[in-house]
Amino acid sequence: MKKLPVLFCLFFMLLPTAPHLFGQPSPDTSPGGRDFIGEALAGMERAFAEADAEPTLEDAYFLGRAVAAHIFALYPPYTRNPGLTRYVNLILQTLVINSPRPAAFRGFFAVILDSDEFNAFATPGGHIFLTRGLVEAAASEDMLAAVIAHELAHIMLDHGLGMIDEMAFLGEAAAIARRAADFAGGDPAAARLMDFRDSVSVIVETLVRNGYSQAQEFAADRKALELLAAAGYNPGALVEMLRILQQRQGSHSGGLLATHPSPAERIRNVEEALGRHRVPDTSSYRRARFIDSR
């Protein structure tokens, strides 16, 4: 795979301001006093110059950050219960620290979106989104951990980056750059930036609306079982969440529901692998803090 443009960090500044993963807005999303357009265009030039290198964790992070800005334009963050967001992030960190890949460029972060939909999705680089409707549907910490583990698995398996590679995203961007150079006169980078915005929108549409392939969903479910067991959670909680998903299917669409395999197929896939991931049942120790988080 060719290098993912590092300009995503700069491009993020041009999108609607959103909480920076996920507290108060960070200073670099405010337009006051800096030439953000100039920085973004300069970043585009550097990205195209480095197009033959392999992607880095930093590239993935900035890609995820740009996509996150678009997601916040679709779903506002849930702010009425900051303690619940902290709780969800502690679950995420528990899964991460016990995983074979505990590092990311700026860490892994989760945010609750203020929507009653039943959705969850992840961007490359460590950004995980859960809707309020999904969080409220979970009946235990282990069930919440199961959803987070599934999304974390997509990140650790590089499904987002692979999707972009399959889309021939960089080839498209390079062609755009060449065409822009032909008609944009002395400032081809400005035209590139406009087309690049459209390309990021395509990525968002794929992540939020269309979902991953059947093979990727099955792989993420199996990886989630490993992550849950390694952290001491009940891997069977993933089946419990998939049964809720099965009940909800048809009433909502997108995100967690926009998967090519049906919930029934995913349940069969998980149940076939469950026997390899048995852990002692310690869920009773987590019940009180789960109730307190509500």
HUVENSUL-V825407 format. One record per residue. N is the residue number from 1. PSI is psi in whole degrees, -180 to 180 (999 if undefined). OMEGA is omega as a letter, one per 40 degrees, with the letter a starting at -180 (none if undefined). D_FIRST is the distance of its C-alpha to the first C-alpha in Angstrom with 1 decimal. Layout:
((N	PSI	OMEGA	D_FIRST) (N	PSI	OMEGA	D_FIRST))
This chain:
((1	140	i	0.0) (2	172	a	3.8) (3	133	i	6.6) (4	134	a	8.4) (5	129	i	11.9) (6	-7	a	14.5) (7	-7	i	17.0) (8	-37	i	16.9) (9	-45	a	19.6) (10	-38	i	21.7) (11	-34	i	21.2) (12	-33	a	22.5) (13	-21	a	25.8) (14	-7	a	26.4) (15	169	i	26.3) (16	135	a	29.4) (17	135	i	30.3) (18	155	i	29.5) (19	139	a	30.4) (20	87	i	27.9) (21	67	e	27.1) (22	46	a	29.8) (23	-123	i	33.1) (24	155	i	34.5) (25	136	a	32.6) (26	154	a	31.0) (27	-31	a	32.4) (28	3	i	29.2) (29	1	i	29.3) (30	136	a	32.8) (31	-2	a	33.2) (32	120	i	36.3) (33	5	a	36.7) (34	152	a	33.2) (35	77	a	31.5) (36	-36	i	28.5) (37	-46	i	27.8) (38	-42	i	27.8) (39	-41	a	25.5) (40	-44	i	23.0) (41	-40	i	23.2) (42	-38	i	22.8) (43	-38	i	19.7) (44	-43	i	18.2) (45	-43	i	19.1) (46	-40	a	17.5) (47	-46	i	14.2) (48	-32	i	14.1) (49	-26	a	15.4) (50	20	a	12.5) (51	-12	a	9.7) (52	-4	a	8.6) (53	163	i	8.4) (54	150	i	6.3) (55	149	a	7.2) (56	170	i	10.8) (57	-34	i	13.5) (58	-43	i	15.0) (59	-47	a	12.2) (60	-40	i	12.4) (61	-48	a	16.1) (62	-31	i	16.6) (63	-49	i	14.6) (64	-36	a	16.9) (65	-40	i	19.8) (66	-44	i	19.5) (67	-37	i	19.3) (68	-37	i	22.2) (69	-39	i	24.3) (70	-40	a	24.1) (71	-39	i	25.0) (72	-24	i	28.0) (73	-23	i	29.1) (74	-37	a	29.3) (75	123	i	30.8) (76	151	i	32.9) (77	149	i	32.7) (78	119	a	35.6) (79	-2	a	37.8) (80	-18	a	41.2) (81	79	a	40.5) (82	-30	i	38.5) (83	-34	i	39.5) (84	-39	i	37.7) (85	-42	i	34.4) (86	-41	i	35.1) (87	-46	i	35.8) (88	-40	i	32.6) (89	-32	i	30.6) (90	-38	i	32.7) (91	-46	i	31.8) (92	-47	a	28.1) (93	-33	i	28.6) (94	-43	i	30.5) (95	-42	a	27.7) (96	-48	a	25.2) (97	-23	i	27.5) (98	8	a	28.2) (99	167	i	24.6) (100	-4	a	22.4) (101	74	a	20.1) (102	5	a	22.7) (103	144	i	20.7) (104	167	a	18.8) (105	-48	i	18.7) (106	29	i	22.0) (107	177	i	22.7) (108	138	a	22.8) (109	148	i	25.2) (110	149	i	26.9) (111	145	i	29.0) (112	130	i	31.5) (113	140	a	31.6) (114	79	i	35.1) (115	144	i	35.1) (116	5	i	37.0) (117	167	a	34.1) (118	77	a	32.8) (119	155	i	29.1) (120	141	i	26.4) (121	164	a	22.7) (122	145	i	20.0) (123	157	i	17.4) (124	146	i	14.4) (125	-6	i	15.8) (126	15	a	19.1) (127	122	a	21.1) (128	134	a	23.2) (129	132	i	25.8) (130	134	i	28.9) (131	155	i	31.6) (132	-39	i	35.2) (133	-39	i	36.2) (134	-45	a	33.9) (135	-42	a	35.1) (136	-25	a	38.6) (137	-22	a	38.2) (138	136	a	37.3) (139	2	i	40.5) (140	164	i	39.4) (141	-36	a	37.1) (142	-34	i	35.5) (143	-39	i	34.7) (144	-44	i	33.1) (145	-34	a	31.1) (146	-43	i	30.0) (147	-45	i	28.4) (148	-40	i	26.8) (149	-38	i	25.5) (150	-45	i	24.0) (151	-39	i	22.0) (152	-37	i	21.2) (153	-40	i	19.8) (154	-40	i	17.4) (155	-48	a	16.0) (156	-25	i	16.2) (157	4	i	14.4) (158	36	a	11.5) (159	-36	i	12.6) (160	-45	i	12.3) (161	-39	i	8.7) (162	-37	i	8.3) (163	-43	a	10.9) (164	-40	i	9.3) (165	-43	i	6.4) (166	-32	i	9.5) (167	-3	a	11.4) (168	44	a	9.6) (169	-46	a	10.3) (170	-33	i	9.2) (171	-40	i	10.8) (172	-44	a	13.8) (173	-37	i	14.0) (174	-40	i	14.1) (175	-39	i	16.8) (176	-42	a	18.6) (177	-41	a	18.8) (178	-42	i	20.3) (179	-40	a	22.8) (180	-38	a	23.7) (181	-27	a	24.5) (182	-35	a	26.9) (183	-7	a	28.9) (184	4	i	28.7) (185	-127	a	30.8) (186	-4	a	30.7) (187	64	a	28.2) (188	-27	a	25.1) (189	-31	i	23.2) (190	-42	i	25.5) (191	-38	i	24.7) (192	-43	a	20.9) (193	-39	i	21.6) (194	-44	i	23.6) (195	-30	i	20.9) (196	-36	i	18.3) (197	-42	i	20.8) (198	-37	a	20.8) (199	-40	i	17.1) (200	-37	i	17.4) (201	-36	i	20.4) (202	-41	i	18.5) (203	-44	i	16.3) (204	-44	a	19.7) (205	-40	i	21.3) (206	-44	a	18.8) (207	-46	a	19.1) (208	-37	a	22.9) (209	-48	a	24.2) (210	-32	i	22.4) (211	177	a	21.0) (212	172	i	18.6) (213	167	i	19.1) (214	-45	a	21.8) (215	-40	i	19.8) (216	-39	i	17.9) (217	-44	i	21.4) (218	-43	a	23.0) (219	-41	i	20.4) (220	-38	i	20.8) (221	-43	i	24.6) (222	-40	i	24.7) (223	-37	i	22.7) (224	-38	i	25.1) (225	-42	i	28.0) (226	-45	a	26.8) (227	-41	i	26.4) (228	-47	a	29.8) (229	-40	a	31.6) (230	-30	a	30.3) (231	-2	i	31.7) (232	8	i	34.9) (233	161	i	34.6) (234	111	a	35.8) (235	-27	i	32.9) (236	-15	i	35.3) (237	-23	i	35.0) (238	-38	i	31.8) (239	-41	i	34.0) (240	-42	i	36.5) (241	-37	i	34.0) (242	-31	i	32.8) (243	-37	i	36.5) (244	-41	i	36.9) (245	-41	i	33.8) (246	-39	i	35.5) (247	-35	a	38.6) (248	-20	a	36.9) (249	133	a	34.9) (250	-29	i	36.4) (251	-20	i	37.7) (252	170	i	34.4) (253	161	i	31.0) (254	163	i	27.4) (255	-124	a	25.4) (256	-26	a	26.6) (257	-13	a	28.6) (258	57	a	25.9) (259	145	a	24.6) (260	-44	i	24.7) (261	144	i	26.7) (262	162	i	30.1) (263	-36	i	31.4) (264	-42	i	33.7) (265	-39	i	30.8) (266	-38	i	29.0) (267	-45	i	32.3) (268	-43	i	32.8) (269	-43	a	29.3) (270	-44	a	30.1) (271	-32	i	33.7) (272	-29	a	32.6) (273	-11	a	30.7) (274	-37	a	33.1) (275	-22	a	35.4) (276	1	a	32.9) (277	56	a	32.8) (278	134	i	36.4) (279	157	i	37.5) (280	144	i	41.0) (281	106	i	41.8) (282	16	a	42.0) (283	-27	a	41.5) (284	-29	i	45.1) (285	-19	a	44.4) (286	-4	a	41.9) (287	-46	a	44.1) (288	-45	a	46.0) (289	-29	i	43.1) (290	-45	i	41.4) (291	-41	a	44.7) (292	-25	a	45.0) (293	-18	a	41.6) (294	999	none	42.7))
